[in-house]
Amino acid sequence: MKILFLKRKIYPEQPINWEGEHLLECTHSFNRRSKKYYLMYCDVLKKMPNARLKIRVYGRLYNSIQGERIRYVDADQVCSVAKWNISKNV
């Protein structure tokens, strides 16, 4: 059994309004064989009845924290900051 550890990129600065509890695990596909794995700062707003979450995502891809958007995602795409040893800067 192989254990695969994915390296994910995250923007070094944190959004001001971020609650500091959750991250969104994302994948950007360039083609069939090339993918970029990254994390985005997010806040969970509501749990939906169909195993999805309503979240506020900060920034765009892995290169910005400017702006925020509301998204509906599968619950398994959102993880705790403890999984990645990231803490909120005060």
PDB file of N, CA, C and O in Angstrom:
ATOM      1  N   MET A   1       0.835  -1.189   0.000  1.00  0.00           N
ATOM      2  CA  MET A   1       0.000   0.000   0.000  1.00  0.00           C
ATOM      3  C   MET A   1       0.875   1.246   0.000  1.00  0.00           C
ATOM      4  O   MET A   1       1.740   1.407   0.862  1.00  0.00           O
ATOM      5  N   LYS A   2       0.646   2.127  -0.971  1.00  0.00           N
ATOM      6  CA  LYS A   2       1.405   3.367  -1.048  1.00  0.00           C
ATOM      7  C   LYS A   2       0.628   4.487  -0.364  1.00  0.00           C
ATOM      8  O   LYS A   2      -0.592   4.586  -0.495  1.00  0.00           O
ATOM      9  N   ILE A   3       1.349   5.317   0.359  1.00  0.00           N
ATOM     10  CA  ILE A   3       0.740   6.502   0.965  1.00  0.00           C
ATOM     11  C   ILE A   3       1.233   7.697   0.175  1.00  0.00           C
ATOM     12  O   ILE A   3       2.437   7.908   0.034  1.00  0.00           O
ATOM     13  N   LEU A   4       0.303   8.472  -0.336  1.00  0.00           N
ATOM     14  CA  LEU A   4       0.635   9.615  -1.164  1.00  0.00           C
ATOM     15  C   LEU A   4       0.416  10.903  -0.370  1.00  0.00           C
ATOM     16  O   LEU A   4      -0.695  11.193   0.074  1.00  0.00           O
ATOM     17  N   PHE A   5       1.483  11.658  -0.202  1.00  0.00           N
ATOM     18  CA  PHE A   5       1.374  12.949   0.476  1.00  0.00           C
ATOM     19  C   PHE A   5       1.424  14.037  -0.592  1.00  0.00           C
ATOM     20  O   PHE A   5       2.414  14.172  -1.311  1.00  0.00           O
ATOM     21  N   LEU A   6       0.367  14.793  -0.683  1.00  0.00           N
ATOM     22  CA  LEU A   6       0.319  15.864  -1.673  1.00  0.00           C
ATOM     23  C   LEU A   6       0.853  17.150  -1.069  1.00  0.00           C
ATOM     24  O   LEU A   6       0.530  17.504   0.064  1.00  0.00           O
ATOM     25  N   LYS A   7       1.656  17.826  -1.825  1.00  0.00           N
ATOM     26  CA  LYS A   7       2.151  19.125  -1.423  1.00  0.00           C
ATOM     27  C   LYS A   7       1.179  20.155  -1.985  1.00  0.00           C
ATOM     28  O   LYS A   7       0.916  20.172  -3.188  1.00  0.00           O
ATOM     29  N   ARG A   8       0.658  20.991  -1.144  1.00  0.00           N
ATOM     30  CA  ARG A   8      -0.290  22.003  -1.597  1.00  0.00           C
ATOM     31  C   ARG A   8       0.249  23.387  -1.287  1.00  0.00           C
ATOM     32  O   ARG A   8       0.817  23.624  -0.221  1.00  0.00           O
ATOM     33  N   LYS A   9       0.064  24.293  -2.229  1.00  0.00           N
ATOM     34  CA  LYS A   9       0.534  25.661  -2.103  1.00  0.00           C
ATOM     35  C   LYS A   9      -0.570  26.515  -1.489  1.00  0.00           C
ATOM     36  O   LYS A   9      -1.751  26.291  -1.755  1.00  0.00           O
ATOM     37  N   ILE A  10      -0.191  27.486  -0.673  1.00  0.00           N
ATOM     38  CA  ILE A  10      -1.157  28.432  -0.110  1.00  0.00           C
ATOM     39  C   ILE A  10      -0.523  29.818  -0.107  1.00  0.00           C
ATOM     40  O   ILE A  10       0.688  29.954   0.067  1.00  0.00           O
ATOM     41  N   TYR A  11      -1.339  30.833  -0.297  1.00  0.00           N
ATOM     42  CA  TYR A  11      -0.840  32.205  -0.296  1.00  0.00           C
ATOM     43  C   TYR A  11      -0.313  32.526   1.101  1.00  0.00           C
ATOM     44  O   TYR A  11      -1.000  32.244   2.082  1.00  0.00           O
ATOM     45  N   PRO A  12       0.878  33.105   1.225  1.00  0.00           N
ATOM     46  CA  PRO A  12       1.488  33.297   2.550  1.00  0.00           C
ATOM     47  C   PRO A  12       0.753  34.283   3.463  1.00  0.00           C
ATOM     48  O   PRO A  12       0.762  34.111   4.682  1.00  0.00           O
ATOM     49  N   GLU A  13       0.129  35.296   2.902  1.00  0.00           N
ATOM     50  CA  GLU A  13      -0.621  36.247   3.733  1.00  0.00           C
ATOM     51  C   GLU A  13      -2.035  35.720   3.946  1.00  0.00           C
ATOM     52  O   GLU A  13      -2.565  34.983   3.114  1.00  0.00           O
ATOM     53  N   GLN A  14      -2.639  36.103   5.067  1.00  0.00           N
ATOM     54  CA  GLN A  14      -3.982  35.642   5.380  1.00  0.00           C
ATOM     55  C   GLN A  14      -4.976  36.798   5.245  1.00  0.00           C
ATOM     56  O   GLN A  14      -4.640  37.948   5.528  1.00  0.00           O
ATOM     57  N   PRO A  15      -6.211  36.485   4.809  1.00  0.00           N
ATOM     58  CA  PRO A  15      -7.232  37.528   4.713  1.00  0.00           C
ATOM     59  C   PRO A  15      -7.583  38.084   6.096  1.00  0.00           C
ATOM     60  O   PRO A  15      -7.544  37.357   7.089  1.00  0.00           O
ATOM     61  N   ILE A  16      -7.919  39.343   6.157  1.00  0.00           N
ATOM     62  CA  ILE A  16      -8.241  39.992   7.430  1.00  0.00           C
ATOM     63  C   ILE A  16      -9.500  39.407   8.050  1.00  0.00           C
ATOM     64  O   ILE A  16      -9.541  39.188   9.261  1.00  0.00           O
ATOM     65  N   ASN A  17     -10.522  39.152   7.254  1.00  0.00           N
ATOM     66  CA  ASN A  17     -11.810  38.677   7.775  1.00  0.00           C
ATOM     67  C   ASN A  17     -11.889  37.168   7.992  1.00  0.00           C
ATOM     68  O   ASN A  17     -12.914  36.676   8.464  1.00  0.00           O
ATOM     69  N   TRP A  18     -10.841  36.424   7.662  1.00  0.00           N
ATOM     70  CA  TRP A  18     -10.850  34.974   7.779  1.00  0.00           C
ATOM     71  C   TRP A  18     -10.940  34.566   9.243  1.00  0.00           C
ATOM     72  O   TRP A  18     -10.216  35.097  10.084  1.00  0.00           O
ATOM     73  N   GLU A  19     -11.837  33.612   9.550  1.00  0.00           N
ATOM     74  CA  GLU A  19     -12.036  33.160  10.932  1.00  0.00           C
ATOM     75  C   GLU A  19     -10.912  32.259  11.429  1.00  0.00           C
ATOM     76  O   GLU A  19     -10.746  32.098  12.638  1.00  0.00           O
ATOM     77  N   GLY A  20     -10.149  31.677  10.534  1.00  0.00           N
ATOM     78  CA  GLY A  20      -8.991  30.882  10.926  1.00  0.00           C
ATOM     79  C   GLY A  20      -9.283  29.443  11.280  1.00  0.00           C
ATOM     80  O   GLY A  20      -8.512  28.827  12.016  1.00  0.00           O
ATOM     81  N   GLU A  21     -10.386  28.879  10.772  1.00  0.00           N
ATOM     82  CA  GLU A  21     -10.754  27.509  11.133  1.00  0.00           C
ATOM     83  C   GLU A  21     -10.699  26.518   9.976  1.00  0.00           C
ATOM     84  O   GLU A  21     -10.413  25.341  10.196  1.00  0.00           O
ATOM     85  N   HIS A  22     -10.968  26.965   8.740  1.00  0.00           N
ATOM     86  CA  HIS A  22     -11.104  26.034   7.616  1.00  0.00           C
ATOM     87  C   HIS A  22     -10.291  26.453   6.405  1.00  0.00           C
ATOM     88  O   HIS A  22      -9.989  27.629   6.204  1.00  0.00           O
ATOM     89  N   LEU A  23      -9.941  25.435   5.590  1.00  0.00           N
ATOM     90  CA  LEU A  23      -9.270  25.634   4.317  1.00  0.00           C
ATOM     91  C   LEU A  23      -9.989  24.815   3.255  1.00  0.00           C
ATOM     92  O   LEU A  23     -10.541  23.752   3.541  1.00  0.00           O
ATOM     93  N   LEU A  24      -9.977  25.317   2.039  1.00  0.00           N
ATOM     94  CA  LEU A  24     -10.560  24.610   0.907  1.00  0.00           C
ATOM     95  C   LEU A  24      -9.432  23.950   0.125  1.00  0.00           C
ATOM     96  O   LEU A  24      -8.496  24.625  -0.303  1.00  0.00           O
ATOM     97  N   GLU A  25      -9.515  22.628  -0.066  1.00  0.00           N
ATOM     98  CA  GLU A  25      -8.513  21.892  -0.835  1.00  0.00           C
ATOM     99  C   GLU A  25      -8.925  21.906  -2.304  1.00  0.00           C
ATOM    100  O   GLU A  25     -10.000  21.422  -2.661  1.00  0.00           O
ATOM    101  N   CYS A  26      -8.064  22.463  -3.149  1.00  0.00           N
ATOM    102  CA  CYS A  26      -8.406  22.670  -4.561  1.00  0.00           C
ATOM    103  C   CYS A  26      -7.394  22.000  -5.483  1.00  0.00           C
ATOM    104  O   CYS A  26      -6.257  21.730  -5.097  1.00  0.00           O
ATOM    105  N   THR A  27      -7.840  21.737  -6.718  1.00  0.00           N
ATOM    106  CA  THR A  27      -6.988  21.196  -7.768  1.00  0.00           C
ATOM    107  C   THR A  27      -7.264  21.964  -9.051  1.00  0.00           C
ATOM    108  O   THR A  27      -8.415  22.114  -9.463  1.00  0.00           O
ATOM    109  N   HIS A  28      -6.208  22.444  -9.671  1.00  0.00           N
ATOM    110  CA  HIS A  28      -6.328  23.125 -10.968  1.00  0.00           C
ATOM    111  C   HIS A  28      -5.689  22.225 -12.021  1.00  0.00           C
ATOM    112  O   HIS A  28      -4.494  21.937 -11.946  1.00  0.00           O
ATOM    113  N   SER A  29      -6.466  21.785 -12.989  1.00  0.00           N
ATOM    114  CA  SER A  29      -5.959  20.894 -14.039  1.00  0.00           C
ATOM    115  C   SER A  29      -5.551  21.704 -15.259  1.00  0.00           C
ATOM    116  O   SER A  29      -6.353  22.455 -15.814  1.00  0.00           O
ATOM    117  N   PHE A  30      -4.300  21.545 -15.671  1.00  0.00           N
ATOM    118  CA  PHE A  30      -3.803  22.203 -16.877  1.00  0.00           C
ATOM    119  C   PHE A  30      -4.083  21.343 -18.104  1.00  0.00           C
ATOM    120  O   PHE A  30      -4.443  21.857 -19.163  1.00  0.00           O
ATOM    121  N   ASN A  31      -3.917  20.034 -17.955  1.00  0.00           N
ATOM    122  CA  ASN A  31      -4.242  19.058 -18.991  1.00  0.00           C
ATOM    123  C   ASN A  31      -4.422  17.710 -18.303  1.00  0.00           C
ATOM    124  O   ASN A  31      -4.545  17.660 -17.079  1.00  0.00           O
ATOM    125  N   ARG A  32      -4.439  16.623 -19.056  1.00  0.00           N
ATOM    126  CA  ARG A  32      -4.689  15.304 -18.446  1.00  0.00           C
ATOM    127  C   ARG A  32      -3.646  14.897 -17.430  1.00  0.00           C
ATOM    128  O   ARG A  32      -3.966  14.217 -16.455  1.00  0.00           O
ATOM    129  N   ARG A  33      -2.406  15.301 -17.638  1.00  0.00           N
ATOM    130  CA  ARG A  33      -1.322  14.821 -16.792  1.00  0.00           C
ATOM    131  C   ARG A  33      -0.735  15.870 -15.867  1.00  0.00           C
ATOM    132  O   ARG A  33       0.118  15.538 -15.044  1.00  0.00           O
ATOM    133  N   SER A  34      -1.143  17.087 -15.965  1.00  0.00           N
ATOM    134  CA  SER A  34      -0.538  18.159 -15.175  1.00  0.00           C
ATOM    135  C   SER A  34      -1.589  18.840 -14.300  1.00  0.00           C
ATOM    136  O   SER A  34      -2.573  19.388 -14.796  1.00  0.00           O
ATOM    137  N   LYS A  35      -1.358  18.792 -12.997  1.00  0.00           N
ATOM    138  CA  LYS A  35      -2.294  19.395 -12.046  1.00  0.00           C
ATOM    139  C   LYS A  35      -1.531  20.194 -11.002  1.00  0.00           C
ATOM    140  O   LYS A  35      -0.383  19.891 -10.681  1.00  0.00           O
ATOM    141  N   LYS A  36      -2.183  21.208 -10.486  1.00  0.00           N
ATOM    142  CA  LYS A  36      -1.622  22.027  -9.408  1.00  0.00           C
ATOM    143  C   LYS A  36      -2.546  21.877  -8.208  1.00  0.00           C
ATOM    144  O   LYS A  36      -3.747  22.124  -8.314  1.00  0.00           O
ATOM    145  N   TYR A  37      -2.000  21.477  -7.077  1.00  0.00           N
ATOM    146  CA  TYR A  37      -2.776  21.316  -5.854  1.00  0.00           C
ATOM    147  C   TYR A  37      -2.505  22.517  -4.953  1.00  0.00           C
ATOM    148  O   TYR A  37      -1.354  22.894  -4.737  1.00  0.00           O
ATOM    149  N   TYR A  38      -3.573  23.112  -4.432  1.00  0.00           N
ATOM    150  CA  TYR A  38      -3.399  24.294  -3.589  1.00  0.00           C
ATOM    151  C   TYR A  38      -4.524  24.389  -2.569  1.00  0.00           C
ATOM    152  O   TYR A  38      -5.524  23.676  -2.658  1.00  0.00           O
ATOM    153  N   LEU A  39      -4.345  25.276  -1.602  1.00  0.00           N
ATOM    154  CA  LEU A  39      -5.317  25.529  -0.540  1.00  0.00           C
ATOM    155  C   LEU A  39      -5.801  26.964  -0.643  1.00  0.00           C
ATOM    156  O   LEU A  39      -5.059  27.854  -1.058  1.00  0.00           O
ATOM    157  N   MET A  40      -7.057  27.179  -0.259  1.00  0.00           N
ATOM    158  CA  MET A  40      -7.606  28.534  -0.194  1.00  0.00           C
ATOM    159  C   MET A  40      -8.237  28.743   1.177  1.00  0.00           C
ATOM    160  O   MET A  40      -8.801  27.818   1.762  1.00  0.00           O
ATOM    161  N   TYR A  41      -8.134  29.947   1.672  1.00  0.00           N
ATOM    162  CA  TYR A  41      -8.759  30.294   2.950  1.00  0.00           C
ATOM    163  C   TYR A  41     -10.271  30.358   2.755  1.00  0.00           C
ATOM    164  O   TYR A  41     -10.749  30.914   1.766  1.00  0.00           O
ATOM    165  N   CYS A  42     -11.029  29.785   3.703  1.00  0.00           N
ATOM    166  CA  CYS A  42     -12.483  29.822   3.587  1.00  0.00           C
ATOM    167  C   CYS A  42     -13.124  29.785   4.971  1.00  0.00           C
ATOM    168  O   CYS A  42     -12.501  29.371   5.949  1.00  0.00           O
ATOM    169  N   ASP A  43     -14.369  30.223   5.035  1.00  0.00           N
ATOM    170  CA  ASP A  43     -15.194  30.159   6.241  1.00  0.00           C
ATOM    171  C   ASP A  43     -16.460  29.392   5.894  1.00  0.00           C
ATOM    172  O   ASP A  43     -17.082  29.646   4.863  1.00  0.00           O
ATOM    173  N   VAL A  44     -16.839  28.460   6.750  1.00  0.00           N
ATOM    174  CA  VAL A  44     -18.077  27.713   6.540  1.00  0.00           C
ATOM    175  C   VAL A  44     -19.234  28.575   7.035  1.00  0.00           C
ATOM    176  O   VAL A  44     -19.258  28.989   8.194  1.00  0.00           O
ATOM    177  N   LEU A  45     -20.192  28.840   6.149  1.00  0.00           N
ATOM    178  CA  LEU A  45     -21.347  29.661   6.495  1.00  0.00           C
ATOM    179  C   LEU A  45     -22.545  28.824   6.915  1.00  0.00           C
ATOM    180  O   LEU A  45     -23.292  29.196   7.821  1.00  0.00           O
ATOM    181  N   LYS A  46     -22.725  27.660   6.230  1.00  0.00           N
ATOM    182  CA  LYS A  46     -23.911  26.855   6.491  1.00  0.00           C
ATOM    183  C   LYS A  46     -23.705  25.438   5.983  1.00  0.00           C
ATOM    184  O   LYS A  46     -23.059  25.228   4.956  1.00  0.00           O
ATOM    185  N   LYS A  47     -24.252  24.472   6.698  1.00  0.00           N
ATOM    186  CA  LYS A  47     -24.255  23.087   6.229  1.00  0.00           C
ATOM    187  C   LYS A  47     -25.569  22.851   5.504  1.00  0.00           C
ATOM    188  O   LYS A  47     -26.644  23.072   6.062  1.00  0.00           O
ATOM    189  N   MET A  48     -25.479  22.405   4.265  1.00  0.00           N
ATOM    190  CA  MET A  48     -26.656  22.169   3.451  1.00  0.00           C
ATOM    191  C   MET A  48     -27.138  20.724   3.661  1.00  0.00           C
ATOM    192  O   MET A  48     -26.354  19.877   4.089  1.00  0.00           O
ATOM    193  N   PRO A  49     -28.400  20.433   3.369  1.00  0.00           N
ATOM    194  CA  PRO A  49     -28.937  19.090   3.617  1.00  0.00           C
ATOM    195  C   PRO A  49     -28.371  17.992   2.722  1.00  0.00           C
ATOM    196  O   PRO A  49     -28.521  16.816   3.051  1.00  0.00           O
ATOM    197  N   ASN A  50     -27.740  18.320   1.628  1.00  0.00           N
ATOM    198  CA  ASN A  50     -27.254  17.306   0.675  1.00  0.00           C
ATOM    199  C   ASN A  50     -25.751  17.055   0.801  1.00  0.00           C
ATOM    200  O   ASN A  50     -25.083  16.816  -0.206  1.00  0.00           O
ATOM    201  N   ALA A  51     -25.212  17.107   2.015  1.00  0.00           N
ATOM    202  CA  ALA A  51     -23.788  16.859   2.298  1.00  0.00           C
ATOM    203  C   ALA A  51     -22.875  17.854   1.600  1.00  0.00           C
ATOM    204  O   ALA A  51     -21.750  17.520   1.229  1.00  0.00           O
ATOM    205  N   ARG A  52     -23.353  19.058   1.424  1.00  0.00           N
ATOM    206  CA  ARG A  52     -22.552  20.127   0.853  1.00  0.00           C
ATOM    207  C   ARG A  52     -22.456  21.257   1.863  1.00  0.00           C
ATOM    208  O   ARG A  52     -23.210  21.304   2.835  1.00  0.00           O
ATOM    209  N   LEU A  53     -21.518  22.167   1.624  1.00  0.00           N
ATOM    210  CA  LEU A  53     -21.329  23.306   2.505  1.00  0.00           C
ATOM    211  C   LEU A  53     -21.441  24.603   1.713  1.00  0.00           C
ATOM    212  O   LEU A  53     -21.030  24.679   0.555  1.00  0.00           O
ATOM    213  N   LYS A  54     -21.993  25.599   2.343  1.00  0.00           N
ATOM    214  CA  LYS A  54     -21.983  26.951   1.791  1.00  0.00           C
ATOM    215  C   LYS A  54     -20.801  27.646   2.452  1.00  0.00           C
ATOM    216  O   LYS A  54     -20.760  27.775   3.675  1.00  0.00           O
ATOM    217  N   ILE A  55     -19.839  28.094   1.652  1.00  0.00           N
ATOM    218  CA  ILE A  55     -18.619  28.686   2.197  1.00  0.00           C
ATOM    219  C   ILE A  55     -18.335  30.047   1.574  1.00  0.00           C
ATOM    220  O   ILE A  55     -18.816  30.364   0.486  1.00  0.00           O
ATOM    221  N   ARG A  56     -17.552  30.832   2.279  1.00  0.00           N
ATOM    222  CA  ARG A  56     -17.001  32.081   1.748  1.00  0.00           C
ATOM    223  C   ARG A  56     -15.529  31.802   1.465  1.00  0.00           C
ATOM    224  O   ARG A  56     -14.780  31.439   2.372  1.00  0.00           O
ATOM    225  N   VAL A  57     -15.113  31.968   0.218  1.00  0.00           N
ATOM    226  CA  VAL A  57     -13.734  31.712  -0.201  1.00  0.00           C
ATOM    227  C   VAL A  57     -13.053  33.040  -0.440  1.00  0.00           C
ATOM    228  O   VAL A  57     -13.621  33.945  -1.051  1.00  0.00           O
ATOM    229  N   TYR A  58     -11.826  33.150   0.049  1.00  0.00           N
ATOM    230  CA  TYR A  58     -11.056  34.386  -0.093  1.00  0.00           C
ATOM    231  C   TYR A  58     -10.009  34.236  -1.192  1.00  0.00           C
ATOM    232  O   TYR A  58      -9.266  33.255  -1.219  1.00  0.00           O
ATOM    233  N   GLY A  59      -9.952  35.208  -2.094  1.00  0.00           N
ATOM    234  CA  GLY A  59      -8.922  35.234  -3.122  1.00  0.00           C
ATOM    235  C   GLY A  59      -9.287  34.476  -4.381  1.00  0.00           C
ATOM    236  O   GLY A  59     -10.430  34.069  -4.593  1.00  0.00           O
ATOM    237  N   ARG A  60      -8.261  34.303  -5.212  1.00  0.00           N
ATOM    238  CA  ARG A  60      -8.416  33.595  -6.484  1.00  0.00           C
ATOM    239  C   ARG A  60      -7.227  32.665  -6.656  1.00  0.00           C
ATOM    240  O   ARG A  60      -6.076  33.100  -6.612  1.00  0.00           O
ATOM    241  N   LEU A  61      -7.508  31.395  -6.849  1.00  0.00           N
ATOM    242  CA  LEU A  61      -6.480  30.367  -6.973  1.00  0.00           C
ATOM    243  C   LEU A  61      -5.516  30.441  -5.780  1.00  0.00           C
ATOM    244  O   LEU A  61      -5.958  30.610  -4.644  1.00  0.00           O
ATOM    245  N   TYR A  62      -4.227  30.320  -6.023  1.00  0.00           N
ATOM    246  CA  TYR A  62      -3.225  30.279  -4.961  1.00  0.00           C
ATOM    247  C   TYR A  62      -2.353  31.529  -4.953  1.00  0.00           C
ATOM    248  O   TYR A  62      -1.352  31.583  -4.238  1.00  0.00           O
ATOM    249  N   ASN A  63      -2.726  32.537  -5.744  1.00  0.00           N
ATOM    250  CA  ASN A  63      -1.839  33.688  -5.896  1.00  0.00           C
ATOM    251  C   ASN A  63      -2.436  35.009  -5.427  1.00  0.00           C
ATOM    252  O   ASN A  63      -1.902  36.070  -5.750  1.00  0.00           O
ATOM    253  N   SER A  64      -3.546  34.966  -4.662  1.00  0.00           N
ATOM    254  CA  SER A  64      -4.163  36.208  -4.219  1.00  0.00           C
ATOM    255  C   SER A  64      -5.107  35.936  -3.050  1.00  0.00           C
ATOM    256  O   SER A  64      -5.644  34.837  -2.909  1.00  0.00           O
ATOM    257  N   ILE A  65      -5.299  36.963  -2.214  1.00  0.00           N
ATOM    258  CA  ILE A  65      -6.336  36.900  -1.183  1.00  0.00           C
ATOM    259  C   ILE A  65      -7.319  38.058  -1.358  1.00  0.00           C
ATOM    260  O   ILE A  65      -8.135  38.329  -0.477  1.00  0.00           O
ATOM    261  N   GLN A  66      -7.234  38.724  -2.481  1.00  0.00           N
ATOM    262  CA  GLN A  66      -8.115  39.854  -2.768  1.00  0.00           C
ATOM    263  C   GLN A  66      -9.492  39.354  -3.171  1.00  0.00           C
ATOM    264  O   GLN A  66      -9.614  38.478  -4.027  1.00  0.00           O
ATOM    265  N   GLY A  67     -10.527  39.908  -2.556  1.00  0.00           N
ATOM    266  CA  GLY A  67     -11.897  39.554  -2.899  1.00  0.00           C
ATOM    267  C   GLY A  67     -12.370  38.308  -2.178  1.00  0.00           C
ATOM    268  O   GLY A  67     -11.582  37.557  -1.604  1.00  0.00           O
ATOM    269  N   GLU A  68     -13.681  38.109  -2.221  1.00  0.00           N
ATOM    270  CA  GLU A  68     -14.274  36.920  -1.614  1.00  0.00           C
ATOM    271  C   GLU A  68     -15.517  36.542  -2.391  1.00  0.00           C
ATOM    272  O   GLU A  68     -16.174  37.392  -2.991  1.00  0.00           O
ATOM    273  N   ARG A  69     -15.835  35.240  -2.375  1.00  0.00           N
ATOM    274  CA  ARG A  69     -17.003  34.733  -3.097  1.00  0.00           C
ATOM    275  C   ARG A  69     -17.693  33.672  -2.264  1.00  0.00           C
ATOM    276  O   ARG A  69     -17.075  33.007  -1.433  1.00  0.00           O
ATOM    277  N   ILE A  70     -18.983  33.529  -2.504  1.00  0.00           N
ATOM    278  CA  ILE A  70     -19.758  32.473  -1.867  1.00  0.00           C
ATOM    279  C   ILE A  70     -19.785  31.284  -2.821  1.00  0.00           C
ATOM    280  O   ILE A  70     -20.079  31.443  -4.006  1.00  0.00           O
ATOM    281  N   ARG A  71     -19.479  30.092  -2.309  1.00  0.00           N
ATOM    282  CA  ARG A  71     -19.463  28.874  -3.123  1.00  0.00           C
ATOM    283  C   ARG A  71     -20.170  27.754  -2.373  1.00  0.00           C
ATOM    284  O   ARG A  71     -20.227  27.752  -1.144  1.00  0.00           O
ATOM    285  N   TYR A  72     -20.703  26.809  -3.125  1.00  0.00           N
ATOM    286  CA  TYR A  72     -21.288  25.596  -2.574  1.00  0.00           C
ATOM    287  C   TYR A  72     -20.370  24.446  -2.992  1.00  0.00           C
ATOM    288  O   TYR A  72     -20.172  24.213  -4.185  1.00  0.00           O
ATOM    289  N   VAL A  73     -19.811  23.728  -2.017  1.00  0.00           N
ATOM    290  CA  VAL A  73     -18.849  22.668  -2.312  1.00  0.00           C
ATOM    291  C   VAL A  73     -19.194  21.410  -1.528  1.00  0.00           C
ATOM    292  O   VAL A  73     -19.941  21.458  -0.552  1.00  0.00           O
ATOM    293  N   ASP A  74     -18.636  20.273  -1.971  1.00  0.00           N
ATOM    294  CA  ASP A  74     -18.780  19.034  -1.221  1.00  0.00           C
ATOM    295  C   ASP A  74     -18.041  19.171   0.109  1.00  0.00           C
ATOM    296  O   ASP A  74     -16.993  19.812   0.182  1.00  0.00           O
ATOM    297  N   ALA A  75     -18.586  18.575   1.139  1.00  0.00           N
ATOM    298  CA  ALA A  75     -18.021  18.707   2.485  1.00  0.00           C
ATOM    299  C   ALA A  75     -16.602  18.146   2.575  1.00  0.00           C
ATOM    300  O   ALA A  75     -15.814  18.620   3.394  1.00  0.00           O
ATOM    301  N   ASP A  76     -16.259  17.164   1.767  1.00  0.00           N
ATOM    302  CA  ASP A  76     -14.918  16.583   1.865  1.00  0.00           C
ATOM    303  C   ASP A  76     -13.822  17.459   1.251  1.00  0.00           C
ATOM    304  O   ASP A  76     -12.642  17.127   1.371  1.00  0.00           O
ATOM    305  N   GLN A  77     -14.177  18.555   0.605  1.00  0.00           N
ATOM    306  CA  GLN A  77     -13.189  19.487   0.065  1.00  0.00           C
ATOM    307  C   GLN A  77     -12.726  20.496   1.106  1.00  0.00           C
ATOM    308  O   GLN A  77     -11.707  21.159   0.912  1.00  0.00           O
ATOM    309  N   VAL A  78     -13.455  20.620   2.201  1.00  0.00           N
ATOM    310  CA  VAL A  78     -13.119  21.576   3.254  1.00  0.00           C
ATOM    311  C   VAL A  78     -12.472  20.818   4.404  1.00  0.00           C
ATOM    312  O   VAL A  78     -12.983  19.787   4.839  1.00  0.00           O
ATOM    313  N   CYS A  79     -11.339  21.334   4.898  1.00  0.00           N
ATOM    314  CA  CYS A  79     -10.641  20.671   5.993  1.00  0.00           C
ATOM    315  C   CYS A  79     -10.305  21.681   7.088  1.00  0.00           C
ATOM    316  O   CYS A  79     -10.387  22.894   6.892  1.00  0.00           O
ATOM    317  N   SER A  80      -9.934  21.158   8.213  1.00  0.00           N
ATOM    318  CA  SER A  80      -9.536  21.983   9.341  1.00  0.00           C
ATOM    319  C   SER A  80      -8.107  22.488   9.121  1.00  0.00           C
ATOM    320  O   SER A  80      -7.314  21.835   8.443  1.00  0.00           O
ATOM    321  N   VAL A  81      -7.783  23.640   9.690  1.00  0.00           N
ATOM    322  CA  VAL A  81      -6.421  24.172   9.559  1.00  0.00           C
ATOM    323  C   VAL A  81      -5.413  23.284  10.279  1.00  0.00           C
ATOM    324  O   VAL A  81      -4.230  23.288   9.936  1.00  0.00           O
ATOM    325  N   ALA A  82      -5.868  22.520  11.275  1.00  0.00           N
ATOM    326  CA  ALA A  82      -4.969  21.636  12.020  1.00  0.00           C
ATOM    327  C   ALA A  82      -4.358  20.565  11.120  1.00  0.00           C
ATOM    328  O   ALA A  82      -3.238  20.121  11.374  1.00  0.00           O
ATOM    329  N   LYS A  83      -5.056  20.148  10.091  1.00  0.00           N
ATOM    330  CA  LYS A  83      -4.545  19.127   9.161  1.00  0.00           C
ATOM    331  C   LYS A  83      -3.274  19.597   8.476  1.00  0.00           C
ATOM    332  O   LYS A  83      -2.399  18.785   8.177  1.00  0.00           O
ATOM    333  N   TRP A  84      -3.158  20.898   8.223  1.00  0.00           N
ATOM    334  CA  TRP A  84      -2.018  21.453   7.509  1.00  0.00           C
ATOM    335  C   TRP A  84      -1.095  22.282   8.405  1.00  0.00           C
ATOM    336  O   TRP A  84      -0.197  22.958   7.903  1.00  0.00           O
ATOM    337  N   ASN A  85      -1.302  22.239   9.716  1.00  0.00           N
ATOM    338  CA  ASN A  85      -0.480  22.966  10.689  1.00  0.00           C
ATOM    339  C   ASN A  85      -0.396  24.465  10.361  1.00  0.00           C
ATOM    340  O   ASN A  85       0.681  25.061  10.360  1.00  0.00           O
ATOM    341  N   ILE A  86      -1.539  25.036  10.092  1.00  0.00           N
ATOM    342  CA  ILE A  86      -1.624  26.473   9.807  1.00  0.00           C
ATOM    343  C   ILE A  86      -2.438  27.103  10.931  1.00  0.00           C
ATOM    344  O   ILE A  86      -3.462  26.565  11.351  1.00  0.00           O
ATOM    345  N   SER A  87      -1.972  28.242  11.406  1.00  0.00           N
ATOM    346  CA  SER A  87      -2.728  28.947  12.441  1.00  0.00           C
ATOM    347  C   SER A  87      -2.979  30.382  11.991  1.00  0.00           C
ATOM    348  O   SER A  87      -2.244  30.928  11.169  1.00  0.00           O
ATOM    349  N   LYS A  88      -4.011  30.968  12.535  1.00  0.00           N
ATOM    350  CA  LYS A  88      -4.377  32.335  12.163  1.00  0.00           C
ATOM    351  C   LYS A  88      -3.386  33.311  12.784  1.00  0.00           C
ATOM    352  O   LYS A  88      -3.080  33.242  13.975  1.00  0.00           O
ATOM    353  N   ASN A  89      -2.896  34.216  11.955  1.00  0.00           N
ATOM    354  CA  ASN A  89      -2.014  35.294  12.449  1.00  0.00           C
ATOM    355  C   ASN A  89      -2.874  36.334  13.137  1.00  0.00           C
ATOM    356  O   ASN A  89      -3.921  36.727  12.623  1.00  0.00           O
ATOM    357  N   VAL A  90      -2.438  36.767  14.274  1.00  0.00           N
ATOM    358  CA  VAL A  90      -3.234  37.764  15.019  1.00  0.00           C
ATOM    359  C   VAL A  90      -2.697  39.147  14.770  1.00  0.00           C
ATOM    360  O   VAL A  90      -3.227  40.121  15.304  1.00  0.00           O
TER     361      VAL A  90
END
